[in-house]
Amino acid sequence: MSARSNFQLLLAGLALSLACPPRAAAFPDAETWLRATQAWQEAHPESAPHWLTPEEAARRDEIGRTFTQTPPPVLPPREVAEFERMSAVLVRYPFGISVSLIAAMAQETPVVTLVSSTSQENTVRAQYTAAGIHPAMTSFIRTGTNSYWTRDYGPWFVQAGDEVAVVDFPYNRPRPLDDDVPLAVAASLGLDVYGMPLIHTGGNWMTDGYGTAASSDLVVEENPGLTEAQIDGLVEDYLGVERYFKLPDPNNTYIDHIDCWGKFLAVDKVLIREVPASHAQYDEIEATAAWFAQADCGWGRPYRVFRVYTPNNQPYTNSLILNGRVFVPVTGSSWDDDALAVYEEAMPGYEVLGFTGSWESTDALHCRTKGIVDPGLLHIHHVPPDSAEAGVVLQLEAVLTASSGQPLVADSLRCWYRMAGGDWQAAPLTEADGVWTTHLDGLDEGWLEYCRQAADASGRFEQHPFTGRADPHRVWLVAGEPLATPQLSILLAGSQVQLAWAPVPAATAYRVETRPGWGEDWQPLGTTESTGWTLPANGQGLYRVVALR
């Protein structure tokens, strides 16, 4: 049979697959789909493409065939966020990223490379040596792979009690070698593995380490045998995720991955792409940004939403946060510098680095790298208050977990604090019933800035927030105990903005606050005993009201 006849038969067989393909298919018809796949395979014989190939679409029933389900952790788990401490970063050879990018990561964080043979390992060692990478910053896991999308198929990590463990899941591609990578990583680290029976992919998942996670609603489509409530139950049991945001994909692309349009930068910070009003997906992207702006983060207050301009679908949100550094995919566009500046504004104390590569709007740096959580993770779990009463003792509590098994270093346990613009002072942490508390007394009304720090005998040192005094928590201290934030209505009347709200029981006054943008701090406008406030309409702004006792 001729090659042309074979091609015609393949097209006939693909017609049914394309009739119910992954939504918003990347290709308008079966022939385009097949030809694009063949072109990829000719150019990249060492890696399957990011998309589901026609041949794989016919084998979707094989997804998860090698997966093994286990019971969830006995102790309540906490999934570790990308912006926490990593012991290494996972890449795969043949590479999907440049050796220069690997060398940059290896300056401060070890690189673990997946290779399939001794020959591949020797080849990579030679390339690393030529790039000036110190051998102590490299290690290898010998295992087969189907592709270089380590983000998508790599392991997820939880802390259950004081133990770090791997959570495995059925990768949403029928690629059995990729699907087994979490097991290989866990074996190399000597970590337990929990098998969560939920078809998923790492590029469509972001978590904050405080029980909140987000993805596109692709997860619902790819698990037709589960209700949404059952999906929520699985991520809670295996990952400790109590709030799972499943959002429509605003990009409307074939991949439906959240890292193509959004990213958690911290517990209370999220980055969402921005496009011009003429962009086909403008309304959907703006609706997504507005949704996050009104949603509460894992600390129980609204997200600070940062925007990065992507007029030509630049993949700026597809970045990697790695131990105090941020690796951002850049394209040579005139908008690259602005994108890096957004990260610098949103993440004080981090080093922000741009790298070019074979990036696409649906596939870039984040997709091809994966942080490996430190098995001896030292975690400071603390929920900062949004506001507090001035002039009384302020108690700031934290739970410290040292997965190294080593004791905490007593003289390292400090809270650094100051009133905004003042000098930093240190206060101790005292322990009672497993909770470490700092008591701050006699603070006047105004902005309090603070951070926590801790070390253990293994040599690990952590701060909360991650970059400490470079990006401290900020708490507005007010005269009178703050109550709940009332529901606010806003009316634009000519040249004025009229705010109104319902009375809050026990409130004697209300503080009106504003911020000029989603990524800014709240600033007080004034205090009133009424349930209304009028101000000039001076451009766009965000408002809220805090009830005071």
N, C-alpha and C positions, 0 to 999 in steps of 0.2 A: 504493500500500500504506500502511496506517495506521501511525502511530508504534508502536501496541501490537503490530501484526503484526511490525514490524521488531524490536521488543524480544524477541518470542517466538523469532524466527529466531536472534537473537544468543544467547539462552539455549541453544537447541538446539546451536548451534555450539560453545558454551563447555563443554558437558558433557564432551566428550573432553579439552579442555585441563585441566579441573579433575580429571579422572581421574588425571592425572600432573602436578600443579602443583608449584611450589616447595614443599619439604617444610614441614610445620607451617604450612599455608596460613593467611593472616590471616583468611580468610573461610570460613564453613562450607559454602557452596554457591555455585553459579554466579550466581544472581540477586543475592545479597548482594555478591559480588565486583564484578559489573557496576554495581550501583547505587552502591556506594562509589566506584568509579572515575568514574562520571558526576558524582557530587556533588563530587569533588575537581576535576574538569576545569571544572565550572561556577564553583567558588570560586577556582580557580587556573589560568586559561586560559593563563598564561605559563609554566607548569612542569608537566612530567610528575610523577606521584607517586613516592614512594620505592619502592613495590612495583611488581612487574611487572604491567602492565595486562592484561586479557583479550586485547585486540587484539595486544599485544606477545608474549603467550604463544604465540599462533598464528604468530609470526614469529621464534621463538627461533633458527631456523636462519640468521637474518641477523646474529646477534651476530658482531662482528669482521669484517664484510664489507669495511669500508674499512681494516682494519688491515694493515700491511705488516711482515712479519718481516724482521729483519736478523741478521747474525752477532752474537754477544755481544762485549763489549769484549775487546780483545787483552790488555791488562794486567788483573790481578786486580781486580775491582771491590769496592767497599765501599759498601753502601747507607747513606745518611745517615739518622739517627734524627730523630724529631720534636723531641726535646729538644736538638738541636744548633742552630747559628746559622742563622737565616733572614734573607734579604734583603727579603722581603715576604710578605704573606699574600694568597691568591687568593679572591675572592668573585665572585659573578655577579649581574647585574641583568637582570630584576627580582629583588629581594632575597628571601632566605629568612631573613635576620637583620635586626635593627633598625639604623638609621643610628647610634643612640647606641652600639651595640656596635662598629660600624665606626670611629666617632670615637675610642673608647677604644683600639682596636688601633692606630690611626694616630697616637696620641700618641708612640709609640716605634718603630713598624714601618710602613713604607710599605704601602699597600693597592693591589693590582692588581685592577681590575674588568673582568670580561668583559662586553662590550656588543656588540650586533649592528648598530648603526647610529650615525651622527652624531647623530641625534635623541636616541637613548638616552644617548649620552655627555654631551650638553648637559644632559639632565635630571638625570643623576647628579651632574655638576659643580655644578649649582645646589643640589642636596640637600646635597652635601658642604660647600659654602660656608655654607649656612644652619646646618649643624651645627658650624661653626667648625673644619673640617678644613683644614689648610694645603695649598694646591695642590702644594707640593713633596713631600707625603707621598702623592700619588695618581698613578696612571698607568692606562692603559687598553689592553686588547687587543680589537680588533674581530674578533669571530668569532661564528658562530651557536652556540646551545646549545639543548638540549631541556629542561634542568632546572637547579636551583640546587644540586645535590649535588656541589660541587666536590671534596669529599674522595673521593667514590666514583670519579669519572672523571678527576681531576687527575693530573698527572705524578708519577712517582717519580724519585728522584735518587740517583745514585751518584758516588763519587769513584774514578776509575780512574787510577792514577798520581797526577799532580798536576792532572788535569783533572776538572771536574764535568760530568756529562752527564745527560740525561733517559732514563729507561726507560719505554717505552710498552707497553701490553698491550691485548688486546681487553676492553673494558668489558663486564660481564655483563648488559647491557641492549641491545636492538636500537635504540639511539639514536645514529645516526651523527654528529650534530653534537657531542654530548657526547664521543663516542669520539675525535674529532679534536682536542680541547682540548690534550692534551699536546704535540701537534705545534705548535700555535699558541704555546704558552708557550715551547717550545724555540726557535722562530724568533725570538721577541721578545728572548730572552736570548742568541741566537747560540750555542746549545749543540748538540752532537751528540745524535742520538737512536738508541737501540737498541730494536728491536722484539722483545719477549719473547712467544712464542706460547703464552701461558697466560691463559685467561679468568679474570678476577679483578675485585676492586673494593677501593678504598682503605679503606672502612669496615670491611672484614674483613681488615685487615693491620696488624700493628705490628712494628717492628724496633728493634734496640738499637744498631746501628752497629758491632757486634762479631761479626757472622756468625750471629746468632740472630734468628729471626722467628717469629711466631705468628699463627694465624687459626683460625676454626672449620673443620671438615672439609667445609664447603660447597664448597671449592675442588676436592675430589675428585669430588663429585657433578657440578659444572659443567664438568668436563673428562673426560667418559667415554672419550675416545679416548686418554687418558694413564694409565699406571700411576702409583702413588704414587712409585715410584723415579724415573720420568721427570719428575714434577713437582718433586721434590727436585733433580734435575739441572738443570732450567731455572733455578730460583731461585739455585742456586749459580753457574751460568755467567754469568747476567745481573746478579745482585745481590750475589754474594759471600756468600750465606746458606748456611752449612754445616749448620745445625741448624734445621729447620722443624717447629715444633710445630703439629699439626693436631688440634684438640680438638673433641669433640662440643659443640654449642651448649647451654649449661646453661639458657638462657632458654626454649628451645623455642618461638621465635617465627617468623614468616614470613621475617624478614630474615636471621637467622643471622650477624649481624655481630659481631665481637669487641668493637668499641667500645661495644656496648650493655651489656657486663658486665665488661670488663677494659681495662687500659691500662698500658703500660710508662712509668714515671715517670723512670727512669734505667736504666742497664745492670743494676743489681742490685735494682731496686725495681719491684714490680708492684702495681697497685691492682685489687682484685676486689670486686664488689658483695656486699652482705650483706643477707639478708632474714630475717624472723622464721621460727621453726620451723613455723608454720602455713601458710607460703607454699607454693604448689603445686610450686615448683621448688627448695625448700630443699635437698633431698638433692643434687641435681645441682650447685647453686652451691657448696655446701660441698665436694663432691668436687673441683671445679675449683680452689678455693682450696688444698685439701690437696695437689693435684697440683703446683701451682706451689711450694708450700712445700718439697717434697722434690726439686724439679728444680734443677739448677745453672744459674746465669745465664751470660752470655757471659764472665764473669771466672773461671768455674770454681768457684764456691761457691754455696750455696743462695740463692734469692731472699729478699729481705725483702718479705713480703706485707702490704700494708695493706688494710684493709676500710672500705668506705663504706656506711652503712646506707641501704637503699632500700626501706622497707616497702611503699610504694605504687608501686613500679616507677619511682621518680624516676630521671632519666637522668644521674646525677652522674658516671658514668665517661666520658660523652661530652663531654669537655672538650678544650680546645686549649691546648697548651704552646707559647708563642711568646716566645722571647728573654728568659727570666727572668721571664716573667709567665704566669699560668695563668688562662684564662677558663673558668669553670665554669657550666653551665646550672643555674639554680635555678628553683623553681616556686612560691615563696610558701609552701612547706611549713614546718612547725615543725622539720623536719630539715635545712633549708638551712644553718643556721649550723654544725651538727655536720659536715656534708659539707665545708664550706670549712675547718673546723679540721683535718680529716683531711689535706687537701692541705697545709696549713701545717706540720703535724707531719712529713709525709713529705718535704717539699721546702723545707728551710730556705734562706732567702735569696731565694726567689721571692715575687713579689707575687701574691696569689690574689684574684681578682675574680669575683663572681657576677653573672650577667645572666639576666633573664627573657626569654621568647620563646615562640613557638608550638611549644614542645618536646613531644615524645612519648617514651615509654619506648624506642621503637625509632628515634628520629630527633631529634637535637638539635644543639648548637652545633658539635661536631666534624664532623658529617656535612656541614655547610654552609660550611666553611672549609678552606683547605689552605695550609700553609706552603710558600713557594718558597725553596729552599736558596740560600744565598749562592754565586754562581758563583766568587767568590774565596775560598772557605772556607779558613780556617786551622784545621787539625785536629791535636789532640794525642792520639795513640794510646798509651794506657798501661794496663796490666793491674796493678792494685794487689794486693800480697800480702795474704792473710788473716791470716797470722802470720809471724813471723821470729825469728831468734835475737838475743837481746840481747847487748851487749858486743862485737860484731864489726861490721865495715863492712857496712852495708846499701846495696846498689846498687838504685836505682830507675830503670828505663829507660823511654824514650819515643821514639816516632818522630813527627816534626813535618812536616806537609805543608802547604805554602802554595800554594793554587791560584791566588792572585793573580799568581804569577810574580815577586813581589818578595822580596828577601832578608829573612831573620829579623833582628830588632834584637837585637844581642848582649847588651846590658845589661838586656833584658827577660826573658831566659831564667833563670827562678828556680824553686826549690822552697821554699815556705814550710812550716816544720815546727815542732812543739813536742811535748813530752810533755804529755798531757792536763792542762789547768789551768795550764800554764806560759805563758811569753811566746813569741810567734812569732819565729822566726829565719829568715833567708834563706840558702840555699845555691845555688851556681851549677849550671848544666847544662853538661857538657862533651860534645863530639861526637867519635865515632869510628865510621867506616863507616856513617854515616847514622843512628846511634843516639845519642840524647842521654841522658846518665846523670848522676844525682846520687848522690854518695857521702856517706852519713851515718855517723859513727863515734862510738863511745863512748856509745851510748844504753843506759840502764838498763832493767830489766824494767818493763813497764807498757804503757799505751796510747800509741802514737805517732799523732799527727794531722798530715796534710800535704796540700798541693795543689800543682799545677804551674801555671805561667803562661808565655805566649809572646806576642810581637807581631811583625808584619812591617812592612816599609817602606810598605805601602799604608795603614797606620793601623789595621789589624785587630788585635784583642787578644782572647785566649781564655784560659780557665782550665780546669783539670781537677781536680775536678768543675766543672760549669758555673758554680756560684756561689762557687767558691773556698773561702776560709776560713769562710764561713757554713755550709758542709756538707762538711768535709774528709774525705778517706779516713782510716780508722782501722785501725791494724795492732797486734795484740797481740804485743809483744816478750817472748820467754820465755827463760829460762836453759836452753840446750840447743836444738839445731836441731830444728824441728818435722818430723814425718813425715806420712804420709797419715792421713786420718781413718778410723778403723776402723768396720766395720759394727756398729751398736748394737741391742741388744734391750732392751725396756723392759717390766717386769712390775709391775703395781699389786698389792701384797700388803697388804691391810688398810689401815693408816694409813701405809704406806711405799711408796716407789718404788724398785724394784731395777733398776739398770742393769748390763748384762753385755756383754762383747765378746770377740772372739777376739784372741789375742796378735798383735802386729805385729812382723815381723822387724826386728831392730836397735833396737827400742824399749826404753828403760830406765825410762820412766815414762809416765804418761798424765794429761793435764789434762782435767778434767770441766768442761763449761761449760753454762750455761743462759741462756735468755732468756724473759721472761714472755709475749711475744706475737710474732707473725710480723714485725712492723715494728720490733722492738727490737734493740739490739746484744747480741752474745754477752758474757756475764759469767762469769769463772772461779769455780767452786765450790771447787776445790782440785786437788791433784796426788796421784796414788797410783802405786805400783809394781805393784799387783794388776790384775786384769782385771774388777773389779766395784766398784760404788759404791752405797750405800744412803742414802736421804735421806727426810725426811718428805714425805708427799703433801699439800702446801699449795696446793691448787687446781691449775689447769692450768699447764703449762709445756712448753717445748721443750728438749731436751737433745742434746748431742753430746760426743764424746770426741776429743781430739787426741793422737796418739802423739808422744812426744818421744824424741830420740836420747840 
